[in-house]
Structures are given as structure tokens and as C-alpha cells.
Amino acid sequence: MNVKTTNVLLLTAALSVVPQIASAQTMQWTDKGYITFNVGAQVGSDDLNTNSTFSLYEETATVASTQRVKGGAFFEIGGAYRVWGNNLLAGVTFTHTGSDADVAISASIPDPGFFDRPRAVSSTVSGAEHSENVIHLDAIWMIPVANKLDVGVFGGPSIFMVKQDTITSLTVTEPGPTVTAPLTEVKKTTAGINLGVDIQYLIHDSVAVGGLLRYTWGSAKIEGAEDSLGVGGFQIGAGIRYRFK
């Protein structure tokens, strides 16, 4: 919660500077649009906890799993085009990020020889992958700050296409018992939002280097999970922008 609060405060502070920049500048953004490529890191994490039961030895076995789904490196490609006046652009960006985690398993397994004598078993499965492919649809207000320096403030809806490895079945081996659990990929598509700031500095007539601050948020319901999985997070990136007139 503290990490999420810090991320929001950082982005809010960046956005609060924009009105001051806008009030101090009267220049108009004259290019027609740009194509952008960024790389960076997404900060944020959420716990994915699952619970399930199944019949074994004419009794009920239970299994619970937990994993910390983290952010990771991201890359993106996108573009924007001026649609109204000299400063308002419409933009589309595709972003990909991914990570992997260990899944901790705890199970209660009935005894094959004695009724109502469950045995506690624990195990760990590594390499549970998490992937987010996201399409951001944004309205962008471009603010020329200096001769070669521009700031874009943007926001809009996001479409998250999530792939998440999780535990959906358990194999019990006797004597022991020992348990193994194959990972199953679950796919979900969900909607969210994004907002942020893009800073561009021209190093050539049509080429700029840039920095990106973006906060994205969404949630996905994973089968068997106790709560929805939070997706997105605070993103910091940098890259190249190709501008066209």
C-alpha cells in the first residue's frame, strides 16, 4: 500500500507542475504528430491467492496457493496525431511487460488408511509467468515549454490482455504424501485507465529523446482466486520520438 501511495504522489506532483508550465507559455505545438518507442520499468505488485477442494480417499482434500505478482521491464511502441487546434492529439500505444514468481502451496491431504486424519503438506512451484499486453487510448495535450522542449499530458482508457500462470490441479503421491502441481495459463481481457506525462527534447528537426511517467490501473478475475488481481502500476521509461510535420 505504501509503494502504491508513493507512486501516486510522485505522478500527482509531476502533473501539478503542468498548469504552471501552461500558464507561463503561449507557444503553439505545430507538428502533426509523432511515433514513439520506449523502454523502462513497471513498479507495483499484488498477491494472488487461490483455494480449491477435491475428493480423495472418499474425503475432501484442500489446497491453497499464494504468489506475489510483480512488475518488471516493459517496452512499448505507439503514436499520436493532432486532431484539434494546435495542442490536442489522439494517441494509441501498445505496451508489454512480464515477470515470473514462485507459487507457495499448502494442502490438507486425507490419510488413505485412517478416516478424518488429514496430513498437512507444503510445496513450491517456480516459474509462474505473468504477462500484460496493454493498449492505451489517450487524449494528449502538448505544451511547448521551450524552443526544443515539449511536455505532453495524457490520459484515457486502457485494455489489458493478461496471461497468468496459476495452480488449478494437484497430484498426490503416496507414501509421503508428496504433492506436485502443474501450472495452467489463464487468459483474461479487462479494461482500466492510464494517465501520465511525456517529456520530449528535440535533438534533430524530426527526432526527440523523451522521458515517460505513467500510472496504469486495472483488475482481472482469475479462476479460483480469492480476489481480483490488480494489474498495471507506475511506469518510468525513456526512448525516442520521431516527429512529423
Residue frames relative to the residue before (quaternion, step in Angstrom):
aa qw qx qy qz dx dy dz
M 1.0000 0.0000 0.0000 0.0000 0.00 0.00 0.00
N 0.6468 0.5236 -0.3230 0.4507 3.61 1.03 -0.84
V 0.6350 0.5247 -0.3298 0.4612 3.58 1.03 -0.81
K 0.6641 0.4993 -0.3123 0.4605 3.58 0.89 -0.93
T 0.6489 0.5185 -0.3200 0.4556 3.59 0.95 -0.84
T 0.6454 0.5199 -0.3165 0.4614 3.58 0.97 -0.84
N 0.6451 0.5254 -0.3201 0.4532 3.58 0.95 -0.86
V 0.6669 0.4968 -0.3049 0.4643 3.57 0.91 -0.90
L 0.6545 0.5178 -0.3153 0.4519 3.58 0.98 -0.83
L 0.6303 0.5304 -0.3324 0.4591 3.59 1.03 -0.78
L 0.6861 0.4718 -0.2879 0.4731 3.56 0.89 -0.93
T 0.6298 0.5343 -0.3334 0.4547 3.58 1.01 -0.77
A 0.6412 0.5227 -0.3191 0.4623 3.56 1.02 -0.81
A 0.6474 0.5104 -0.3184 0.4679 3.58 1.01 -0.81
L 0.6776 0.4903 -0.2942 0.4624 3.56 0.94 -0.87
S 0.6267 0.5644 -0.3456 0.4114 3.60 1.05 -0.67
V 0.6149 0.5534 -0.3450 0.4434 3.58 1.21 -0.45
V 0.5643 0.6603 -0.3732 0.3261 3.56 1.13 -0.68
P 0.6657 0.4894 -0.3420 0.4476 3.68 0.77 -0.82
Q 0.6278 0.5275 -0.3426 0.4585 3.59 1.06 -0.67
I 0.6349 0.5109 -0.3248 0.4800 3.57 1.04 -0.77
A 0.6694 0.5190 -0.3025 0.4371 3.55 0.89 -0.97
S 0.6843 0.4907 -0.2981 0.4495 3.59 0.93 -0.85
A 0.6878 0.4834 -0.2800 0.4634 3.56 1.18 -0.54
Q 0.7359 0.3916 -0.2104 0.5107 3.57 1.21 -0.27
T 0.1632 -0.7881 0.5874 0.0844 3.54 -1.10 0.75
M 0.4507 0.7024 -0.4499 0.3180 3.60 1.26 0.00
Q 0.3246 -0.7307 0.5706 0.1875 3.55 -1.21 0.60
W 0.4273 -0.6756 0.5383 0.2668 3.55 -1.10 0.77
T 0.1693 -0.8628 0.4747 0.0406 3.58 -0.41 1.22
D 0.5395 0.6065 -0.4302 0.3951 3.64 1.17 -0.18
K 0.5316 -0.6432 0.4507 0.3170 3.58 -1.21 0.45
G 0.7785 -0.2396 0.1807 0.5512 3.58 1.07 -0.61
Y 0.2307 -0.7656 0.5816 0.1494 3.53 -1.29 -0.25
I 0.2905 -0.6836 0.6366 0.2074 3.50 -1.43 0.33
T 0.1179 -0.8302 0.5445 0.0176 3.58 -0.86 0.93
F 0.0486 -0.7542 0.6536 0.0414 3.53 -1.26 0.63
N 0.0085 0.8139 -0.5784 0.0540 3.58 -0.76 1.07
V 0.0889 -0.7240 0.6754 0.1086 3.52 -1.36 0.41
G 0.1937 0.7913 -0.5618 0.1443 3.56 -1.13 0.56
A 0.5122 -0.6252 0.4958 0.3178 3.53 -1.26 -0.53
Q 0.2401 -0.7375 0.6146 0.1440 3.55 -1.16 0.73
V 0.1888 -0.7916 0.5778 0.0619 3.55 -0.74 1.15
G 0.5387 0.5983 -0.4659 0.3671 3.55 -0.95 0.87
S 0.0010 0.7949 -0.6066 0.0130 3.57 -1.17 0.54
D 0.0653 -0.7725 0.6300 0.0451 3.53 -1.30 0.37
D 0.4171 -0.6956 0.5248 0.2585 3.57 -1.15 0.60
L 0.1597 -0.7570 0.6284 0.0815 3.53 -1.06 0.89
N 0.0007 -0.8094 0.5836 -0.0648 3.56 -0.46 1.26
T 0.0697 -0.7997 0.5963 0.0098 3.56 -0.90 0.97
N 0.0818 -0.7651 0.6367 0.0502 3.54 -1.29 0.54
S 0.1177 0.7842 -0.6035 0.0835 3.57 -1.01 0.79
T 0.2299 -0.7486 0.6058 0.1409 3.54 -1.33 0.32
F 0.0150 0.7763 -0.6299 -0.0161 3.55 -1.26 0.41
S 0.5271 -0.6436 0.4653 0.3025 3.55 -1.24 0.50
L 0.1140 0.7766 -0.6091 0.1135 3.57 -0.93 0.98
Y 0.8385 0.0005 -0.0572 0.5419 3.60 -0.82 1.05
E 0.6261 -0.5769 0.3017 0.4292 3.56 1.09 0.88
E 0.6231 0.4317 -0.3710 0.5364 3.56 1.17 0.71
T 0.5235 -0.6309 0.4743 0.3210 3.57 -1.32 -0.02
A 0.1791 -0.7584 0.6205 0.0879 3.55 -0.84 1.06
T 0.1779 -0.7756 0.5962 0.1062 3.57 -1.11 0.63
V 0.0502 -0.7828 0.6199 0.0196 3.56 -1.16 0.63
A 0.0625 -0.7743 0.6296 0.0109 3.54 -1.03 0.89
S 0.0697 -0.7874 0.6114 0.0356 3.56 -1.09 0.72
T 0.0435 -0.7833 0.6194 0.0308 3.54 -1.21 0.56
Q 0.0637 0.7802 -0.6202 0.0502 3.55 -1.08 0.76
R 0.3573 -0.7064 0.5691 0.2224 3.55 -1.18 0.63
V 0.1955 -0.7804 0.5889 0.0772 3.57 -0.53 1.25
K 0.1226 -0.8352 0.5361 0.0080 3.55 -0.44 1.27
G 0.5751 -0.5340 0.4823 0.3892 3.50 -1.39 0.10
G 0.0966 -0.7945 0.5959 0.0656 3.56 -1.23 -0.32
A 0.7232 -0.3781 0.3189 0.4820 3.52 -1.31 -0.29
F 0.0757 -0.7896 0.6061 0.0590 3.56 -1.16 0.57
F 0.0933 -0.7377 0.6563 0.1277 3.50 -1.35 0.29
E 0.0474 -0.8075 0.5880 0.0074 3.55 -1.17 0.50
I 0.0913 -0.7489 0.6522 0.0744 3.50 -1.34 0.44
G 0.1526 0.8014 -0.5611 0.1403 3.55 -0.94 0.81
G 0.1632 -0.7774 0.5964 0.1153 3.51 -1.31 -0.24
A 0.1489 -0.7726 0.6121 0.0786 3.52 -1.32 0.32
Y 0.1170 -0.7851 0.6065 0.0447 3.57 -1.18 0.64
R 0.4891 -0.6696 0.4768 0.2917 3.56 -0.99 0.89
V 0.1096 -0.8369 0.5362 -0.0005 3.56 -0.73 1.14
W 0.8092 0.0691 -0.0347 0.5824 3.60 1.17 -0.35
G 0.8350 0.0777 -0.0878 0.5376 3.55 -0.88 0.97
N 0.6751 -0.4827 0.3692 0.4182 3.53 -1.15 -0.68
N 0.7740 0.4004 -0.1756 0.4581 3.58 1.19 -0.28
L 0.6837 0.4907 -0.2990 0.4499 3.63 1.13 -0.43
L 0.0524 -0.7952 0.6036 -0.0257 3.55 -0.82 1.13
A 0.2787 -0.6966 0.6265 0.2110 3.53 -1.32 0.41
G 0.0525 -0.8393 0.5408 -0.0162 3.58 -0.78 1.00
V 0.1322 -0.7498 0.6435 0.0789 3.53 -1.30 0.56
T 0.0094 0.8041 -0.5923 0.0506 3.58 -0.84 1.01
F 0.1958 -0.7452 0.6265 0.1176 3.54 -1.10 0.82
T 0.0506 -0.8059 0.5893 -0.0272 3.56 -0.78 1.11
H 0.0736 -0.7769 0.6235 0.0474 3.57 -1.08 0.77
T 0.0991 0.7584 -0.6418 0.0552 3.54 -1.05 0.85
G 0.0056 0.8099 -0.5859 0.0280 3.56 -1.16 0.54
S 0.0143 -0.7749 0.6319 0.0058 3.53 -1.31 0.37
D 0.2067 -0.7528 0.5960 0.1881 3.58 -1.29 -0.02
A 0.1217 -0.7997 0.5876 0.0189 3.55 -1.22 0.52
D 0.4781 -0.6089 0.5388 0.3321 3.54 -1.37 0.18
V 0.2502 -0.7476 0.5980 0.1444 3.56 -1.14 0.72
A 0.2297 -0.7662 0.5884 0.1178 3.56 -0.74 1.10
I 0.1329 -0.8028 0.5806 0.0249 3.58 -0.81 1.09
S 0.0150 0.7548 -0.6557 -0.0038 3.55 -1.05 0.82
A 0.0251 -0.8213 0.5676 -0.0516 3.57 -0.81 1.05
S 0.2414 -0.7146 0.6349 0.1672 3.50 -1.33 0.48
I 0.0765 -0.8377 0.5393 -0.0378 3.56 -0.34 1.34
P 0.4349 -0.6971 0.4983 0.2769 3.66 -0.74 0.97
D 0.4671 -0.6478 0.5256 0.2930 3.54 -1.24 0.52
P 0.4438 -0.7185 0.4589 0.2761 3.63 -0.81 0.92
G 0.7478 0.4092 -0.2286 0.4702 3.60 1.15 -0.46
F 0.7739 0.2590 -0.1354 0.5619 3.59 1.23 -0.40
F 0.3996 -0.7195 0.5197 0.2291 3.55 -0.92 0.94
D 0.8579 0.1138 -0.1090 0.4891 3.53 -1.17 0.76
R 0.5579 0.5417 -0.4317 0.4571 3.54 0.89 1.01
P 0.0395 -0.8496 0.5259 0.0076 3.62 0.52 1.17
R 0.2654 -0.7497 0.5899 0.1397 3.53 -1.21 0.64
A 0.3574 -0.7337 0.5412 0.2026 3.60 -0.91 0.94
V 0.0125 -0.7914 0.6093 -0.0487 3.55 -0.83 1.05
S 0.0657 -0.7880 0.6111 0.0371 3.58 -1.08 0.74
S 0.0237 0.7850 -0.6174 0.0450 3.53 -1.20 0.59
T 0.2427 -0.7498 0.5953 0.1565 3.56 -1.32 0.22
V 0.1315 -0.7604 0.6328 0.0644 3.54 -1.01 0.92
S 0.2271 -0.7954 0.5514 0.1079 3.57 -0.75 1.04
G 0.7732 0.4186 -0.2661 0.3952 3.55 -1.34 0.28
A 0.3270 0.7255 -0.5381 0.2777 3.59 1.06 0.64
E 0.2167 -0.8301 0.5066 0.0860 3.58 -0.40 1.24
H 0.1247 -0.7517 0.6451 0.0566 3.50 -1.22 0.76
S 0.0084 0.8054 -0.5902 0.0542 3.57 -0.87 0.99
E 0.0649 -0.7785 0.6236 0.0279 3.55 -1.06 0.83
N 0.0491 -0.7331 0.6781 0.0162 3.54 -0.87 1.08
V 0.0260 -0.8388 0.5398 -0.0663 3.55 -0.51 1.21
I 0.1710 -0.7403 0.6417 0.1050 3.54 -1.10 0.82
H 0.1448 -0.7863 0.5987 0.0493 3.56 -0.71 1.15
L 0.1223 -0.7634 0.6323 0.0496 3.57 -0.92 0.99
D 0.0204 0.8658 -0.4914 0.0923 3.57 -0.28 1.27
A 0.2783 -0.6462 0.6751 0.2219 3.44 -1.44 0.45
I 0.1063 -0.8185 0.5645 -0.0055 3.59 -0.73 1.11
W 0.1416 -0.7675 0.6205 0.0769 3.56 -0.87 0.98
M 0.1992 -0.8080 0.5498 0.0719 3.57 -0.43 1.30
I 0.0960 -0.7979 0.5951 0.0000 3.56 -0.84 1.09
P 0.2655 -0.7448 0.5878 0.1712 3.62 -0.54 1.10
V 0.2034 -0.8027 0.5549 0.0798 3.56 -0.71 1.13
A 0.7742 -0.0240 0.0407 0.6312 3.55 1.07 -0.79
N 0.7816 -0.3595 0.2231 0.4584 3.55 -1.30 -0.01
K 0.8105 0.1864 -0.0780 0.5497 3.60 1.01 -0.82
L 0.6639 0.5086 -0.2855 0.4681 3.57 1.28 -0.01
D 0.0020 -0.7959 0.6031 -0.0538 3.57 -0.79 1.13
V 0.1715 -0.7611 0.6180 0.0964 3.55 -1.19 0.67
G 0.1347 -0.7875 0.5987 0.0574 3.57 -0.86 0.99
V 0.1507 -0.7635 0.6237 0.0735 3.57 -0.85 1.03
F 0.0174 0.8437 -0.5313 0.0752 3.60 -0.62 1.07
G 0.0973 0.7758 -0.6220 0.0421 3.50 -1.34 0.31
G 0.2782 0.7629 -0.5569 0.1746 3.54 -1.24 0.42
P 0.6856 -0.4728 0.3484 0.4302 3.58 -1.28 -0.16
S 0.1820 -0.7591 0.6162 0.1044 3.54 -1.30 0.49
I 0.2217 -0.7474 0.6129 0.1288 3.55 -1.11 0.76
F 0.1568 -0.8066 0.5681 0.0449 3.58 -0.52 1.24
M 0.0928 -0.7482 0.6557 0.0401 3.56 -0.93 1.00
V 0.0776 -0.8562 0.5088 -0.0444 3.52 -0.08 1.41
K 0.0742 -0.7417 0.6642 0.0570 3.54 -1.16 0.79
Q 0.0327 0.8202 -0.5651 0.0826 3.57 -0.71 1.10
D 0.3045 -0.7280 0.5868 0.1817 3.56 -0.88 0.99
T 0.0881 0.7953 -0.5926 0.0920 3.57 -0.89 0.94
I 0.5330 -0.6128 0.4830 0.3271 3.55 -1.35 0.19
T 0.0059 -0.8143 0.5802 -0.0185 3.59 -0.71 1.06
S 0.7921 0.1380 -0.0937 0.5872 3.63 1.22 -0.21
L 0.2129 -0.7747 0.5889 0.0875 3.55 -1.27 0.49
T 0.1843 -0.7635 0.6102 0.1039 3.56 -1.05 0.83
V 0.1734 -0.7957 0.5774 0.0589 3.59 -0.76 1.10
T 0.1063 -0.7898 0.6034 0.0297 3.56 -0.89 1.01
E 0.1630 -0.7747 0.6074 0.0657 3.55 -0.92 1.02
P 0.5699 -0.1923 -0.7973 -0.0505 1.55 -2.21 1.18
G 0.2627 0.7480 -0.5825 0.1793 3.51 -1.28 0.32
P 0.5085 0.4017 -0.3016 -0.6994 1.37 -0.03 -2.46
T 0.2591 -0.6994 0.6260 0.2278 3.55 -1.38 0.17
V 0.1971 -0.7864 0.5767 0.1011 3.56 -1.11 0.64
T 0.0714 -0.7511 0.6545 0.0497 3.52 -1.19 0.70
A 0.1054 -0.8022 0.5874 0.0185 3.54 -1.10 0.74
P 0.2865 -0.7538 0.5618 0.1846 3.60 -0.56 1.08
L 0.4360 -0.6763 0.5282 0.2713 3.55 -1.17 0.63
T 0.1491 -0.7779 0.6078 0.0575 3.54 -1.01 0.90
E 0.3441 -0.7454 0.5345 0.2007 3.58 -0.85 0.97
V 0.1259 -0.7742 0.6193 0.0352 3.53 -0.87 1.07
K 0.1639 -0.7925 0.5828 0.0739 3.58 -0.91 0.94
K 0.0324 0.7883 -0.6119 0.0555 3.54 -0.94 0.96
T 0.1579 -0.7448 0.6393 0.1076 3.54 -1.22 0.68
T 0.0792 0.8039 -0.5789 0.1108 3.54 -0.78 1.05
A 0.4233 -0.7034 0.5174 0.2415 3.56 -1.25 0.41
G 0.0192 0.7859 -0.6177 0.0229 3.54 -1.22 0.59
I 0.4598 -0.6562 0.5141 0.3061 3.55 -1.23 -0.47
N 0.0750 -0.7694 0.6284 0.0870 3.54 -1.35 0.21
L 0.0639 0.7681 -0.6369 0.0158 3.54 -1.24 0.51
G 0.1748 0.8111 -0.5378 0.1493 3.54 -1.08 0.63
V 0.4192 -0.6614 0.5690 0.2512 3.48 -1.45 -0.24
D 0.0974 -0.7715 0.6274 0.0407 3.56 -1.04 0.88
I 0.1374 -0.7959 0.5882 0.0408 3.58 -0.76 1.10
Q 0.0576 -0.8156 0.5755 -0.0156 3.57 -0.79 1.06
Y 0.0550 -0.7803 0.6227 0.0193 3.56 -1.00 0.90
L 0.3793 -0.7528 0.4997 0.1992 3.57 -0.65 1.18
I 0.0984 -0.7796 0.6164 0.0512 3.54 -0.93 0.96
H 0.7460 0.1289 -0.0971 0.6461 3.55 1.41 -0.11
D 0.7268 -0.4324 0.2910 0.4473 3.58 -1.24 0.21
S 0.8267 0.1600 -0.0591 0.5361 3.57 0.97 -0.80
V 0.6735 0.4567 -0.2906 0.5034 3.61 1.24 0.15
A 0.0117 -0.7905 0.6117 -0.0267 3.54 -0.94 0.97
V 0.3114 -0.6748 0.6232 0.2436 3.52 -1.28 0.46
G 0.0686 -0.8424 0.5344 -0.0099 3.56 -1.01 0.72
G 0.2435 -0.7290 0.6184 0.1636 3.50 -1.40 0.31
L 0.1969 -0.8018 0.5620 0.0507 3.55 -1.08 0.79
L 0.0117 -0.7313 0.6816 0.0214 3.54 -1.14 0.84
R 0.1188 0.8018 -0.5729 0.1211 3.58 -0.65 1.09
Y 0.1369 -0.7499 0.6384 0.1069 3.53 -1.16 0.70
T 0.0460 -0.7927 0.6078 -0.0081 3.57 -0.79 1.08
W 0.0254 -0.8051 0.5925 -0.0088 3.55 -1.08 0.70
G 0.2172 0.7345 -0.6286 0.1353 3.52 -1.16 0.80
S 0.1918 -0.7635 0.5971 0.1538 3.58 -1.28 0.01
A 0.1484 -0.7872 0.5965 0.0497 3.54 -1.12 0.78
K 0.3426 -0.7285 0.5606 0.1942 3.56 -0.96 0.91
I 0.1370 -0.7959 0.5890 0.0288 3.54 -0.56 1.26
E 0.5483 -0.6472 0.4205 0.3219 3.57 -0.86 1.00
G 0.8207 0.2248 -0.1895 0.4899 3.56 -0.83 1.02
A 0.5629 0.6191 -0.3873 0.3871 3.60 1.24 -0.24
E 0.5432 -0.6302 0.4511 0.3229 3.55 -1.13 0.69
D 0.7952 0.0701 -0.0070 0.6023 3.57 1.04 -0.83
S 0.6285 -0.5114 0.4172 0.4116 3.54 -1.30 0.27
L 0.4267 -0.6936 0.5263 0.2446 3.55 -1.13 0.73
G 0.3517 -0.7300 0.5467 0.2109 3.57 -0.78 1.00
V 0.0892 -0.7897 0.6064 0.0275 3.58 -0.89 0.94
G 0.6617 0.4568 -0.3796 0.4575 3.54 -1.26 0.43
G 0.0711 0.7916 -0.6057 0.0386 3.54 -1.28 -0.37
F 0.6520 -0.4825 0.3992 0.4275 3.54 -1.32 -0.29
Q 0.1179 -0.8170 0.5641 0.0185 3.57 -0.73 1.10
I 0.0711 -0.7539 0.6526 0.0259 3.52 -1.10 0.88
G 0.1444 0.8181 -0.5403 0.1335 3.58 -0.65 1.07
A 0.1559 -0.7570 0.6257 0.1056 3.53 -1.37 0.13
G 0.1688 0.8004 -0.5624 0.1204 3.54 -1.18 0.51
I 0.6180 -0.5337 0.4554 0.3549 3.48 -1.37 -0.50
R 0.1064 -0.7596 0.6364 0.0813 3.53 -1.19 0.69
Y 0.1793 -0.7530 0.6232 0.1113 3.57 -0.95 0.94
R 0.1813 -0.8100 0.5545 0.0606 3.54 -0.56 1.17
F 0.0949 -0.7798 0.6151 0.0676 3.56 -1.10 0.69
K 0.3898 -0.7581 0.4952 0.1677 3.51 -1.08 0.88
